[in-house]
């Protein structure tokens, strides 16, 4: 019967993809602009990369622009040109359509070879020998409904927290290791210039095996918020990919 054939193909193909990506070089938590950019550059470098996103759609805060006005801004357009996004120069800024930007970034990451699983939520960290070795994940729907459903694990040599404003993985560490991040995890008042530069500068490994990118950087280091300007997000994603690549390549040589 065709109905069961449809179901069988979907279940088999999803299970095959998931099984093949239970072990990875890199797992990125959060498919917003920084996470997708990191996924794109890592996969482009032939590094086995999995991205998980708890929401139905990828793209994070891109879609809504500012207050639902779906236009986003950038200070330069090098990465946008690379992924084929149309831009317009307006004064000192470049603008892009939020829908085109979100879909282009997701498409380029996927076509480069990053595997993306939506509706999957990280609920904990796998920690061995004081090093992050992976994530504990569950159905985002089960988490939303607060159902008592046991999770499963996805391993990686390196994990990137690209969860945006909540900095979810860093927060998980802080709850058990408060001495690591003695200050409260939160962004400071808006200051676009400071934040755009700082989010790239502070993109780094914050604990063995765990990197931060994008707005997670702002929360981890108390940087200002920046609003609907996305160049720093993309550059942070590219930088974290470069940092991880430098760690992986020597062992692959």
C-alpha positions in Angstrom: 0.0 0.0 0.0 1.4 3.4 -1.0 0.7 5.0 2.4 2.9 2.5 4.2 5.5 2.8 1.5 5.7 6.5 2.0 6.0 6.1 5.7 8.7 3.4 5.3 10.8 5.5 3.0 10.7 8.5 5.4 11.5 6.5 8.5 14.3 4.4 6.8 15.9 7.5 5.3 15.8 9.5 8.4 17.1 6.7 10.5 19.9 6.2 8.0 21.0 9.8 8.1 20.8 10.0 11.9 22.7 6.8 12.4 25.5 8.0 10.1 25.8 11.2 12.1 25.8 9.9 15.7 29.6 10.4 15.5 31.0 13.6 14.0 34.0 15.8 13.9 31.8 18.8 14.9 28.3 19.2 16.2 26.7 22.7 16.1 23.8 23.4 18.3 21.6 26.1 16.8 20.9 26.8 13.1 20.8 30.5 13.2 23.2 32.7 11.2 26.3 31.9 13.1 25.6 28.2 13.3 24.7 27.9 9.6 27.8 29.9 8.6 30.0 27.6 10.8 28.3 24.6 9.3 28.9 25.9 5.8 32.6 26.6 6.2 33.3 23.4 8.2 31.5 21.2 5.6 33.2 23.1 2.8 36.5 22.1 4.4 35.3 18.4 4.3 34.9 18.2 8.1 32.0 15.9 9.1 29.5 18.4 10.6 26.0 18.0 12.1 23.8 20.9 13.0 20.8 20.5 15.3 18.0 23.0 15.7 15.1 22.7 18.2 12.7 24.8 16.1 10.8 23.7 13.0 12.6 26.3 10.8 16.3 27.1 10.6 17.6 30.6 10.3 17.2 31.8 13.9 16.4 35.5 14.1 17.0 36.2 10.4 13.4 35.8 9.3 11.8 38.7 11.1 14.4 41.4 10.5 13.5 44.3 12.8 10.1 44.0 14.4 8.8 41.9 11.5 10.3 44.2 8.8 12.0 41.4 6.9 15.1 43.4 5.8 18.5 42.7 7.4 21.7 44.8 7.4 25.4 44.3 7.1 28.5 46.5 7.2 30.2 44.5 4.4 29.0 41.9 1.9 32.0 39.5 1.3 30.3 36.4 2.8 26.9 37.4 1.2 28.6 37.5 -2.2 30.1 34.1 -1.6 26.7 32.5 -0.8 24.9 34.3 -3.6 22.7 36.7 -1.7 21.5 39.9 -3.4 22.5 43.1 -1.6 21.8 46.8 -2.0 24.1 49.6 -0.7 22.2 52.1 1.4 24.4 54.8 2.9 27.1 53.0 4.9 25.2 49.7 5.1 24.3 46.8 2.8 20.8 45.4 3.0 19.4 42.0 2.1 16.0 40.4 2.0 15.7 38.3 5.2 14.0 35.5 3.4 16.6 35.2 0.7 19.4 35.4 3.2 18.0 32.7 5.5 17.2 30.3 2.7 20.5 30.9 0.9 22.5 30.3 4.0 20.7 27.1 4.9 20.9 25.9 1.3 24.7 26.5 1.1 25.4 24.8 4.4 23.4 21.7 3.3 24.9 21.6 -0.2 28.4 21.9 1.3 27.7 18.7 3.2 26.5 19.8 6.7 23.7 17.5 8.0 20.9 19.5 9.6 18.3 18.0 12.0 15.5 20.3 13.0 13.0 19.6 15.9 16.0 18.2 17.9 16.9 19.8 21.1 20.1 19.6 23.2 19.2 18.9 26.8 22.6 18.2 28.2 26.3 17.8 27.5 28.5 14.6 27.3 31.5 15.3 29.4 34.5 12.9 29.7 37.8 13.7 31.3 36.7 17.3 31.7 36.3 17.7 28.0 33.0 18.2 26.0 32.6 15.1 23.8 29.1 15.5 22.5 25.5 16.4 23.3 22.5 14.7 24.8 19.5 15.3 22.6 15.7 14.7 22.6 12.7 15.5 20.6 11.9 19.2 20.8 8.2 18.4 21.0 8.7 16.1 24.0 10.8 18.8 25.7 8.1 21.4 25.0 5.4 19.2 26.5 7.7 18.3 29.4 7.3 14.6 28.8 9.5 12.2 30.7 11.2 10.7 27.6 14.8 9.5 27.8 17.2 11.1 25.3 20.0 9.8 23.1 23.5 11.1 22.4 25.4 12.5 19.5 29.2 12.6 19.8 31.7 15.0 18.4 35.3 15.9 18.7 34.2 19.5 19.1 30.9 21.1 19.9 29.8 24.7 19.0 27.3 26.6 21.1 25.4 28.7 18.5 22.1 28.8 20.4 21.9 32.6 20.3 20.7 34.7 23.2 20.3 31.8 25.8 23.9 30.4 25.2 22.3 27.1 26.2 25.3 24.9 26.4 27.4 27.4 28.3 24.5 27.8 30.7 24.5 24.0 31.2 28.1 24.1 32.2 27.7 27.1 34.4 24.9 25.4 36.4 27.4 22.6 37.4 30.6 24.7 37.2 29.7 28.2 38.4 33.3 29.1 38.9 33.9 29.0 35.1 31.6 31.9 34.4 31.3 33.8 37.7 29.2 36.6 36.1 25.6 36.2 35.0 25.2 35.1 31.4 23.5 38.0 29.7 24.0 40.6 27.0 24.7 44.2 27.8 22.8 47.3 26.5 22.8 47.7 22.8 25.9 49.1 21.2 26.2 47.9 17.6 29.8 48.9 16.8 31.2 47.4 20.0 29.2 44.2 19.7 29.9 43.6 16.0 33.6 43.7 16.6 33.5 41.9 19.9 31.4 39.0 18.8 34.1 38.1 16.3 37.0 38.8 18.6 35.6 36.7 21.4 34.6 33.7 19.3 36.6 31.0 21.0 36.9 27.8 22.9 35.5 28.5 26.3 35.9 25.1 27.8 37.8 22.0 26.4 35.9 20.9 23.4 33.3 23.6 23.6 33.3 26.7 21.4 30.9 29.7 21.2 29.8 31.6 18.1 27.3 34.3 17.4 25.0 35.7 20.1 26.2 33.0 22.5 29.5 34.9 22.5 27.6 38.0 23.7 26.0 36.2 26.6 29.1 34.3 27.6 31.3 37.5 27.7 28.7 40.1 28.6 28.9 41.9 25.2 26.3 44.4 24.1 23.4 43.3 21.9 23.3 44.4 18.3 19.9 44.1 16.8 19.2 43.2 13.2 22.7 43.6 11.8 24.2 40.2 10.9 27.7 40.7 9.6 29.3 39.8 13.0 27.2 36.7 13.2 28.5 35.4 9.8 32.1 36.4 10.6 31.8 34.6 14.0 30.5 31.5 12.3 33.4 31.6 9.8 36.0 32.2 12.5 34.8 29.4 14.7 35.0 27.1 11.7 38.6 28.2 11.1 39.5 27.7 14.8 38.1 24.2 14.8 39.6 23.4 11.5 43.0 24.3 12.9 42.5 21.8 15.7 41.3 19.0 13.4 43.7 19.3 10.4 46.9 18.4 12.2 45.4 15.1 13.4 44.1 14.4 9.9 47.5 15.0 8.3 
